Amino acid sequence: MTTAREIMTPDVTCVGENETLADAARKMAELDVGSLPICGEDNRLKGMITDRDIVTKAIAKGRDPNSVKAGELAQGKPVTIGADDDTSETLRTMAEHKVRRLPVIDGHQLVGIVAVADVARALPDRPVGDLIDAISS
Protein backbone atom coordinates (compact mmCIF):
# COMPACT_ATOMS: atom_id res chain seq x y z
CA MET A 1 0.00 0.00 0.00
CA THR A 2 1.46 3.32 -1.10
CA THR A 3 0.62 6.28 1.14
CA ALA A 4 0.14 9.98 0.51
CA ARG A 5 3.39 10.62 2.40
CA GLU A 6 5.30 8.50 -0.12
CA ILE A 7 4.09 10.40 -3.20
CA MET A 8 3.65 13.94 -1.83
CA THR A 9 5.88 16.91 -2.41
CA PRO A 10 7.30 17.79 1.04
CA ASP A 11 8.62 21.12 2.33
CA VAL A 12 5.58 23.17 1.47
CA THR A 13 5.70 26.96 1.71
CA CYS A 14 2.58 28.61 3.12
CA VAL A 15 1.21 32.08 2.80
CA GLY A 16 0.05 33.37 6.17
CA GLU A 17 -3.62 34.11 6.62
CA ASN A 18 -2.72 37.74 7.41
CA GLU A 19 -0.37 38.20 4.46
CA THR A 20 -1.74 40.07 1.47
CA LEU A 21 -2.65 38.68 -1.92
CA ALA A 22 0.32 40.62 -3.31
CA ASP A 23 2.56 38.71 -0.85
CA ALA A 24 0.98 35.44 -2.00
CA ALA A 25 1.53 36.34 -5.65
CA ARG A 26 5.19 37.18 -4.99
CA LYS A 27 5.72 33.83 -3.23
CA MET A 28 4.04 31.99 -6.12
CA ALA A 29 6.30 33.78 -8.61
CA GLU A 30 9.44 33.05 -6.56
CA LEU A 31 8.54 29.37 -6.20
CA ASP A 32 7.14 29.05 -9.74
CA VAL A 33 3.87 27.56 -8.45
CA GLY A 34 0.23 28.34 -9.09
CA SER A 35 -1.11 27.73 -5.59
CA LEU A 36 -0.14 27.93 -1.95
CA PRO A 37 -1.64 26.66 1.27
CA ILE A 38 -2.96 29.36 3.59
CA CYS A 39 -1.67 28.76 7.12
CA GLY A 40 -3.02 30.41 10.23
CA GLU A 41 -1.26 32.00 13.16
CA ASP A 42 -1.96 28.70 14.96
CA ASN A 43 0.03 26.82 12.24
CA ARG A 44 -3.15 25.12 11.05
CA LEU A 45 -4.19 24.92 7.43
CA LYS A 46 -6.91 27.45 6.63
CA GLY A 47 -7.28 26.75 2.91
CA MET A 48 -5.58 26.97 -0.45
CA ILE A 49 -5.13 29.99 -2.67
CA THR A 50 -4.45 29.89 -6.40
CA ASP A 51 -3.23 32.46 -8.85
CA ARG A 52 -6.69 32.20 -10.42
CA ASP A 53 -8.32 33.04 -7.06
CA ILE A 54 -6.24 36.21 -6.84
CA VAL A 55 -7.33 37.26 -10.31
CA THR A 56 -11.01 36.28 -10.24
CA LYS A 57 -11.91 36.93 -6.59
CA ALA A 58 -9.90 40.09 -6.06
CA ILE A 59 -8.35 41.90 -9.03
CA ALA A 60 -11.32 41.36 -11.38
CA LYS A 61 -13.62 42.71 -8.67
CA GLY A 62 -11.54 45.83 -8.14
CA ARG A 63 -10.11 44.72 -4.79
CA ASP A 64 -6.58 45.85 -3.94
CA PRO A 65 -4.20 42.86 -3.70
CA ASN A 66 -2.00 44.96 -1.41
CA SER A 67 -4.73 45.19 1.21
CA VAL A 68 -6.80 41.97 0.84
CA LYS A 69 -5.55 39.26 3.20
CA ALA A 70 -5.02 35.71 1.92
CA GLY A 71 -7.22 34.39 4.73
CA GLU A 72 -10.18 36.30 3.28
CA LEU A 73 -10.15 33.91 0.30
CA ALA A 74 -10.03 30.75 2.43
CA GLN A 75 -13.49 29.22 2.16
CA GLY A 76 -14.86 26.59 4.52
CA LYS A 77 -12.91 23.64 5.83
CA PRO A 78 -9.98 22.79 3.55
CA VAL A 79 -10.01 19.43 1.80
CA THR A 80 -7.02 17.40 3.02
CA ILE A 81 -5.64 13.88 3.16
CA GLY A 82 -3.84 12.19 6.03
CA ALA A 83 -0.15 11.47 5.48
CA ASP A 84 -0.66 7.76 6.09
CA ASP A 85 -3.82 7.40 3.99
CA ASP A 86 -3.35 5.16 0.98
CA THR A 87 -3.29 6.45 -2.57
CA SER A 88 -6.74 5.06 -3.36
CA GLU A 89 -8.13 7.42 -0.71
CA THR A 90 -6.02 10.24 -2.15
CA LEU A 91 -7.44 9.60 -5.64
CA ARG A 92 -11.00 9.34 -4.33
CA THR A 93 -10.69 12.61 -2.39
CA MET A 94 -9.16 14.50 -5.31
CA ALA A 95 -11.84 13.19 -7.70
CA GLU A 96 -14.75 13.80 -5.32
CA HIS A 97 -13.72 17.39 -4.60
CA LYS A 98 -12.34 18.07 -8.11
CA VAL A 99 -9.01 19.34 -6.79
CA ARG A 100 -5.65 19.16 -8.51
CA ARG A 101 -3.63 19.75 -5.34
CA LEU A 102 -4.37 18.11 -2.01
CA PRO A 103 -2.72 19.24 1.23
CA VAL A 104 -1.29 16.36 3.28
CA ILE A 105 -1.55 16.62 7.05
CA ASP A 106 -0.11 14.63 9.91
CA GLY A 107 -2.27 15.38 12.92
CA HIS A 108 -2.85 19.11 12.43
CA GLN A 109 0.55 19.77 10.83
CA LEU A 110 0.84 20.40 7.09
CA VAL A 111 3.59 18.09 5.83
CA GLY A 112 3.19 18.22 2.05
CA ILE A 113 1.01 18.50 -1.03
CA VAL A 114 -0.08 15.78 -3.43
CA ALA A 115 -0.51 17.25 -6.91
CA VAL A 116 -1.80 15.51 -10.01
CA ALA A 117 1.82 15.41 -11.22
CA ASP A 118 2.83 13.48 -8.08
CA VAL A 119 0.04 10.98 -8.73
CA ALA A 120 1.07 10.64 -12.37
CA ARG A 121 4.69 9.89 -11.41
CA ALA A 122 3.76 7.34 -8.75
CA LEU A 123 0.80 5.39 -10.07
CA PRO A 124 -0.15 3.35 -13.15
CA ASP A 125 -1.79 5.11 -16.09
CA ARG A 126 -5.37 3.88 -15.53
CA PRO A 127 -6.02 5.47 -12.10
CA VAL A 128 -4.32 8.67 -13.25
CA GLY A 129 -6.54 8.85 -16.34
CA ASP A 130 -9.64 8.27 -14.21
CA LEU A 131 -8.56 11.09 -11.88
CA ILE A 132 -7.96 13.55 -14.71
CA ASP A 133 -11.36 12.67 -16.16
CA ALA A 134 -13.07 13.19 -12.78
CA ILE A 135 -11.53 16.57 -12.00
CA SER A 136 -11.90 17.88 -15.53
CA SER A 137 -15.63 17.22 -15.90
NUFITI-857380 format. One line per field, with one value per atom (N, C-alpha, C): residue number from 1; residue in one letter; atom name; x negated, y negated, z negated. Coordinates in steps of 0.1 Angstrom, whole numbers, plus 5000, padded with zeros to 4 digits. Each point is the difference from the previous one (the first is absolute). Layout:
N
pos = c(NUM, ...) .
code = c(A, ...) .
site = c(CA, ...) .
east = c(X, ...) .
north = c(Y, ...) .
up = c(Z, ...) .
//
This chain:
137
pos = c(1, 1, 1, 2, 2, 2, 3, 3, 3, 4, 4, 4, 5, 5, 5, 6, 6, 6, 7, 7, 7, 8, 8, 8, 9, 9, 9, 10, 10, 10, 11, 11, 11, 12, 12, 12, 13, 13, 13, 14, 14, 14, 15, 15, 15, 16, 16, 16, 17, 17, 17, 18, 18, 18, 19, 19, 19, 20, 20, 20, 21, 21, 21, 22, 22, 22, 23, 23, 23, 24, 24, 24, 25, 25, 25, 26, 26, 26, 27, 27, 27, 28, 28, 28, 29, 29, 29, 30, 30, 30, 31, 31, 31, 32, 32, 32, 33, 33, 33, 34, 34, 34, 35, 35, 35, 36, 36, 36, 37, 37, 37, 38, 38, 38, 39, 39, 39, 40, 40, 40, 41, 41, 41, 42, 42, 42, 43, 43, 43, 44, 44, 44, 45, 45, 45, 46, 46, 46, 47, 47, 47, 48, 48, 48, 49, 49, 49, 50, 50, 50, 51, 51, 51, 52, 52, 52, 53, 53, 53, 54, 54, 54, 55, 55, 55, 56, 56, 56, 57, 57, 57, 58, 58, 58, 59, 59, 59, 60, 60, 60, 61, 61, 61, 62, 62, 62, 63, 63, 63, 64, 64, 64, 65, 65, 65, 66, 66, 66, 67, 67, 67, 68, 68, 68, 69, 69, 69, 70, 70, 70, 71, 71, 71, 72, 72, 72, 73, 73, 73, 74, 74, 74, 75, 75, 75, 76, 76, 76, 77, 77, 77, 78, 78, 78, 79, 79, 79, 80, 80, 80, 81, 81, 81, 82, 82, 82, 83, 83, 83, 84, 84, 84, 85, 85, 85, 86, 86, 86, 87, 87, 87, 88, 88, 88, 89, 89, 89, 90, 90, 90, 91, 91, 91, 92, 92, 92, 93, 93, 93, 94, 94, 94, 95, 95, 95, 96, 96, 96, 97, 97, 97, 98, 98, 98, 99, 99, 99, 100, 100, 100, 101, 101, 101, 102, 102, 102, 103, 103, 103, 104, 104, 104, 105, 105, 105, 106, 106, 106, 107, 107, 107, 108, 108, 108, 109, 109, 109, 110, 110, 110, 111, 111, 111, 112, 112, 112, 113, 113, 113, 114, 114, 114, 115, 115, 115, 116, 116, 116, 117, 117, 117, 118, 118, 118, 119, 119, 119, 120, 120, 120, 121, 121, 121, 122, 122, 122, 123, 123, 123, 124, 124, 124, 125, 125, 125, 126, 126, 126, 127, 127, 127, 128, 128, 128, 129, 129, 129, 130, 130, 130, 131, 131, 131, 132, 132, 132, 133, 133, 133, 134, 134, 134, 135, 135, 135, 136, 136, 136, 137, 137, 137) .
code = c(M, M, M, T, T, T, T, T, T, A, A, A, R, R, R, E, E, E, I, I, I, M, M, M, T, T, T, P, P, P, D, D, D, V, V, V, T, T, T, C, C, C, V, V, V, G, G, G, E, E, E, N, N, N, E, E, E, T, T, T, L, L, L, A, A, A, D, D, D, A, A, A, A, A, A, R, R, R, K, K, K, M, M, M, A, A, A, E, E, E, L, L, L, D, D, D, V, V, V, G, G, G, S, S, S, L, L, L, P, P, P, I, I, I, C, C, C, G, G, G, E, E, E, D, D, D, N, N, N, R, R, R, L, L, L, K, K, K, G, G, G, M, M, M, I, I, I, T, T, T, D, D, D, R, R, R, D, D, D, I, I, I, V, V, V, T, T, T, K, K, K, A, A, A, I, I, I, A, A, A, K, K, K, G, G, G, R, R, R, D, D, D, P, P, P, N, N, N, S, S, S, V, V, V, K, K, K, A, A, A, G, G, G, E, E, E, L, L, L, A, A, A, Q, Q, Q, G, G, G, K, K, K, P, P, P, V, V, V, T, T, T, I, I, I, G, G, G, A, A, A, D, D, D, D, D, D, D, D, D, T, T, T, S, S, S, E, E, E, T, T, T, L, L, L, R, R, R, T, T, T, M, M, M, A, A, A, E, E, E, H, H, H, K, K, K, V, V, V, R, R, R, R, R, R, L, L, L, P, P, P, V, V, V, I, I, I, D, D, D, G, G, G, H, H, H, Q, Q, Q, L, L, L, V, V, V, G, G, G, I, I, I, V, V, V, A, A, A, V, V, V, A, A, A, D, D, D, V, V, V, A, A, A, R, R, R, A, A, A, L, L, L, P, P, P, D, D, D, R, R, R, P, P, P, V, V, V, G, G, G, D, D, D, L, L, L, I, I, I, D, D, D, A, A, A, I, I, I, S, S, S, S, S, S) .
site = c(N, CA, C, N, CA, C, N, CA, C, N, CA, C, N, CA, C, N, CA, C, N, CA, C, N, CA, C, N, CA, C, N, CA, C, N, CA, C, N, CA, C, N, CA, C, N, CA, C, N, CA, C, N, CA, C, N, CA, C, N, CA, C, N, CA, C, N, CA, C, N, CA, C, N, CA, C, N, CA, C, N, CA, C, N, CA, C, N, CA, C, N, CA, C, N, CA, C, N, CA, C, N, CA, C, N, CA, C, N, CA, C, N, CA, C, N, CA, C, N, CA, C, N, CA, C, N, CA, C, N, CA, C, N, CA, C, N, CA, C, N, CA, C, N, CA, C, N, CA, C, N, CA, C, N, CA, C, N, CA, C, N, CA, C, N, CA, C, N, CA, C, N, CA, C, N, CA, C, N, CA, C, N, CA, C, N, CA, C, N, CA, C, N, CA, C, N, CA, C, N, CA, C, N, CA, C, N, CA, C, N, CA, C, N, CA, C, N, CA, C, N, CA, C, N, CA, C, N, CA, C, N, CA, C, N, CA, C, N, CA, C, N, CA, C, N, CA, C, N, CA, C, N, CA, C, N, CA, C, N, CA, C, N, CA, C, N, CA, C, N, CA, C, N, CA, C, N, CA, C, N, CA, C, N, CA, C, N, CA, C, N, CA, C, N, CA, C, N, CA, C, N, CA, C, N, CA, C, N, CA, C, N, CA, C, N, CA, C, N, CA, C, N, CA, C, N, CA, C, N, CA, C, N, CA, C, N, CA, C, N, CA, C, N, CA, C, N, CA, C, N, CA, C, N, CA, C, N, CA, C, N, CA, C, N, CA, C, N, CA, C, N, CA, C, N, CA, C, N, CA, C, N, CA, C, N, CA, C, N, CA, C, N, CA, C, N, CA, C, N, CA, C, N, CA, C, N, CA, C, N, CA, C, N, CA, C, N, CA, C, N, CA, C, N, CA, C, N, CA, C, N, CA, C, N, CA, C, N, CA, C, N, CA, C, N, CA, C, N, CA, C, N, CA, C, N, CA, C, N, CA, C, N, CA, C, N, CA, C, N, CA, C, N, CA, C, N, CA, C) .
east = c(4992, 5008, 4991, 5002, 4992, 5009, 4993, 5007, 4998, 5008, 4999, 4986, 4994, 4987, 4989, 5002, 4990, 5000, 5011, 5001, 5001, 5002, 5002, 4987, 5001, 4989, 4999, 4989, 4998, 4995, 4997, 4995, 5008, 5013, 5009, 4999, 5000, 5000, 5014, 5004, 5013, 5000, 5012, 5002, 5008, 4996, 5007, 5014, 5010, 5013, 5001, 4990, 5000, 4991, 4994, 4992, 5009, 4996, 5008, 5000, 5009, 5000, 4988, 4995, 4988, 4988, 5000, 4989, 5002, 5012, 5002, 4995, 5004, 4996, 4985, 4993, 4985, 4994, 5006, 4995, 5002, 5012, 5003, 4989, 4997, 4991, 4986, 4996, 4987, 4998, 5011, 5000, 5004, 5005, 5005, 5011, 5010, 5011, 5013, 5011, 5013, 5009, 4996, 5008, 4991, 5006, 4993, 5011, 4996, 5008, 5001, 5011, 5002, 4999, 4990, 4998, 5003, 5006, 5004, 4989, 5003, 4991, 4998, 5009, 5000, 4993, 4994, 4993, 5009, 5013, 5009, 5004, 5003, 5004, 5014, 5000, 5013, 5007, 4992, 5005, 4988, 5004, 4991, 5003, 4990, 5002, 4993, 5007, 4994, 4997, 4992, 4998, 5014, 5008, 5013, 5009, 4999, 5008, 4997, 4987, 4995, 5006, 5000, 5005, 5016, 5007, 5014, 5008, 4994, 5007, 4995, 4990, 4995, 4998, 4990, 4996, 5012, 5007, 5011, 5012, 5000, 5011, 4996, 4988, 4995, 4994, 4998, 4994, 4985, 4994, 4986, 4992, 4992, 4992, 4990, 4997, 4991, 5007, 5013, 5007, 5009, 5004, 5008, 4991, 5004, 4993, 5003, 4989, 5002, 5011, 5001, 5010, 5014, 5002, 5014, 5005, 4990, 5004, 5002, 4996, 5001, 5015, 5005, 5015, 5003, 5007, 5004, 4988, 5002, 4990, 4992, 4987, 4992, 5001, 4999, 5000, 4986, 4998, 4986, 5000, 4988, 4998, 4990, 5002, 4990, 4988, 4988, 4988, 4999, 5006, 5000, 5011, 5009, 5011, 4995, 5006, 4995, 5004, 4993, 5002, 5014, 5007, 5013, 5009, 4998, 5007, 4996, 4988, 4995, 5007, 5001, 5006, 5015, 5007, 5014, 5003, 4992, 5002, 4998, 4989, 4998, 5011, 5005, 5010, 5013, 5004, 5013, 5000, 4989, 5000, 4995, 4996, 4995, 4989, 4990, 4988, 4988, 4991, 4987, 4989, 5002, 4989, 5007, 4995, 5006, 4990, 5002, 4991, 5000, 4988, 4998, 4997, 5008, 4998, 4996, 4992, 4997, 5004, 5011, 5007, 5006, 4995, 5005, 4989, 4988, 4989, 5000, 4998, 4999, 4986, 4999, 4987, 4997, 5010, 4997, 5013, 4998, 5011, 4999, 5011, 5001, 5006, 4993, 5005, 5003, 5007, 5003, 4987, 4990, 4987, 4993, 5002, 4995, 5007, 5013, 5008, 4995, 4998, 4996, 4987, 4990, 4987, 5000, 5010, 4999, 5009, 5011, 5010, 5001, 5006, 5003, 5009, 4999, 5008, 5015, 5006, 5015, 5005, 4996, 5005, 4998, 4988, 4997, 5010, 5003, 5009, 5014, 5004, 5013, 5001, 4989, 5000, 5001, 4992, 5001, 5014, 5006, 5014, 5009, 4999, 5009, 4998, 4988, 4998, 5002, 5000, 5002, 5015, 5008, 5014, 5009) .
north = c(5012, 4988, 4988, 4991, 4988, 4989, 4992, 4989, 4986, 4991, 4986, 4995, 5004, 4995, 5004, 5012, 5005, 4993, 4994, 4994, 4985, 4994, 4986, 4992, 4987, 4991, 4994, 5002, 4995, 4986, 4994, 4987, 4989, 5000, 4990, 4986, 4990, 4986, 4996, 4993, 4995, 4985, 4995, 4985, 4999, 4990, 4998, 4994, 5004, 4995, 4985, 4993, 4986, 4993, 5008, 4994, 4996, 4990, 4995, 5009, 4998, 5007, 4997, 4988, 4996, 5008, 5002, 5009, 5014, 5005, 5014, 5001, 4990, 5000, 4999, 4993, 4999, 5014, 5006, 5014, 5010, 4999, 5009, 4998, 4987, 4997, 5005, 4998, 5005, 5015, 5007, 5014, 5007, 4992, 5004, 5011, 4996, 5008, 4992, 5007, 4994, 5000, 5006, 5000, 5001, 4996, 5001, 5003, 5008, 5001, 4987, 4998, 4988, 5006, 4995, 5005, 4989, 5004, 4991, 4997, 4991, 4996, 5012, 5009, 5012, 5012, 4997, 5010, 5010, 4998, 5009, 4995, 5010, 4997, 4993, 4989, 4992, 5002, 5004, 5002, 4999, 4999, 4999, 4988, 4994, 4988, 5003, 4996, 5002, 4987, 5000, 4987, 4996, 5010, 4997, 4993, 5005, 4994, 4985, 4997, 4986, 4991, 5006, 4992, 4999, 5011, 5000, 4995, 5002, 4997, 4986, 4995, 4987, 4990, 5002, 4990, 4997, 5010, 4998, 4993, 5001, 4993, 4986, 4996, 4987, 4999, 5012, 5000, 4998, 4993, 4997, 5012, 5007, 5011, 4997, 4987, 4995, 4999, 5001, 4998, 5012, 5008, 5012, 5011, 5006, 5010, 5014, 5009, 5013, 5008, 4998, 5007, 4997, 4988, 4996, 5009, 5006, 5009, 5015, 5003, 5014, 5002, 5010, 5003, 5013, 5001, 5012, 5008, 5013, 5009, 5005, 4999, 5004, 5015, 5004, 5015, 5004, 5011, 5005, 5015, 5006, 5014, 5003, 5010, 5004, 5006, 4997, 5004, 5015, 5008, 5014, 5007, 4992, 5005, 5006, 5010, 5006, 4992, 5003, 4993, 5001, 5011, 5001, 4990, 4997, 4990, 4986, 4998, 4988, 4997, 5010, 4999, 4997, 5007, 4999, 4985, 4995, 4987, 4989, 5002, 4990, 5000, 5012, 5001, 4995, 5003, 4996, 4985, 4994, 4985, 4992, 5008, 4993, 4991, 5005, 4992, 5006, 4991, 5004, 5001, 4994, 4999, 5003, 5010, 5004, 4999, 4991, 4999, 5013, 5003, 5012, 4996, 5005, 4997, 5012, 4998, 5010, 4994, 5005, 4993, 4987, 4989, 4987, 4993, 5006, 4994, 5003, 4990, 5001, 5006, 5011, 5006, 5001, 4997, 5001, 4997, 5002, 4998, 5012, 5006, 5009, 4993, 4999, 4993, 5011, 4997, 5010, 5005, 4992, 5004, 5010, 4999, 5010, 5014, 4999, 5012, 5007, 4991, 5006, 5006, 4995, 5006, 5013, 5001, 5012, 5011, 4998, 5010, 5004, 5012, 5005, 4990, 5001, 4991, 5000, 5011, 5001, 4992, 5001, 4991, 4985, 4997, 4986, 4995, 5008, 4995, 4999, 5009, 4998, 4988, 4996, 4988, 4988, 4999, 4989, 4998, 5011, 4999, 4995, 5004, 4996, 4985, 4995, 4986, 4991, 5005, 4991, 4999, 5008, 5000, 4991) .
up = c(5000, 5000, 5000, 5010, 5001, 4993, 4992, 4993, 5006, 4995, 5005, 4997, 4988, 4996, 5010, 5006, 5009, 5014, 5004, 5013, 4999, 4989, 4998, 5003, 5003, 5000, 4986, 4993, 4987, 5000, 4988, 4999, 5007, 4995, 5006, 4994, 5009, 4995, 4999, 4989, 4998, 5002, 5002, 4999, 4987, 4992, 4987, 5003, 4991, 5002, 4999, 4994, 4999, 5010, 5009, 5010, 5012, 5008, 5010, 5013, 5008, 5013, 5008, 4999, 5007, 4995, 4987, 4994, 5005, 5001, 5005, 5015, 5007, 5015, 5001, 4991, 5001, 4996, 4990, 4996, 5012, 5006, 5011, 5011, 5003, 5011, 4996, 4988, 4996, 5000, 4997, 4999, 5013, 5010, 5012, 4999, 4991, 4998, 5002, 5002, 5002, 4988, 4989, 4988, 4987, 4989, 4987, 4990, 4990, 4988, 4992, 4994, 4991, 4986, 4992, 4987, 4990, 4989, 4990, 4990, 4991, 4989, 4991, 5000, 4991, 5008, 5011, 5009, 5005, 5000, 5007, 5013, 5009, 5014, 5000, 5007, 5001, 5013, 5010, 5014, 5010, 5012, 5012, 5007, 5006, 5009, 5013, 5011, 5013, 5007, 5010, 5008, 5006, 5004, 5005, 4990, 4987, 4990, 4998, 5001, 4998, 5012, 5012, 5011, 5000, 4998, 5001, 4988, 4988, 4988, 4994, 5006, 4995, 5011, 5008, 5010, 5010, 5005, 5009, 4993, 4987, 4993, 4994, 5004, 4996, 4986, 4994, 4987, 5001, 4990, 5000, 4995, 5008, 4995, 4989, 4999, 4989, 4987, 5000, 4987, 4996, 5010, 4998, 4994, 4989, 4993, 5006, 5001, 5006, 4993, 4987, 4992, 5004, 5006, 5004, 5012, 5007, 5011, 4996, 4988, 4995, 4997, 5006, 4999, 4994, 4989, 4994, 4995, 4997, 4995, 5012, 4999, 5011, 5002, 5013, 5003, 4998, 4992, 4998, 5000, 4999, 4999, 4989, 4993, 4990, 5006, 4994, 5005, 5002, 4991, 5001, 5007, 5006, 5008, 5013, 5005, 5012, 5013, 5010, 5013, 5005, 4998, 5005, 4993, 4987, 4993, 5005, 5004, 5005, 5014, 5008, 5013, 4999, 4991, 4997, 4996, 4990, 4995, 5011, 5007, 5011, 5010, 5004, 5010, 4995, 4987, 4994, 4999, 4996, 4998, 5012, 5011, 5012, 4997, 4993, 4997, 5006, 5005, 5006, 4990, 4989, 4989, 4987, 4993, 4987, 4989, 4990, 4989, 4992, 4995, 4992, 4986, 4990, 4987, 4991, 4990, 4990, 4987, 4994, 4989, 5005, 4995, 5005, 5007, 5002, 5007, 5015, 5008, 5014, 5003, 5007, 5003, 5015, 5008, 5014, 5009, 5013, 5009, 5010, 5003, 5011, 5012, 5011, 5012, 5010, 5010, 5011, 5006, 5001, 5005, 4991, 4987, 4991, 5002, 5002, 5002, 5013, 5011, 5013, 4999, 4992, 4999, 4992, 4991, 4990, 5004, 5008, 5002, 5014, 5003, 5014, 5007, 5013, 5009, 4997, 4998, 4999, 4989, 4987, 4990, 5002, 5007, 5002, 5011, 5010, 5010, 4995, 4991, 4993, 4992, 4993, 4992, 5008, 5011, 5009, 5006, 5003, 5006, 4989, 4988, 4989, 4996, 5000, 4996, 5012, 5012, 5011, 5005, 4994, 5005, 4991) .
//
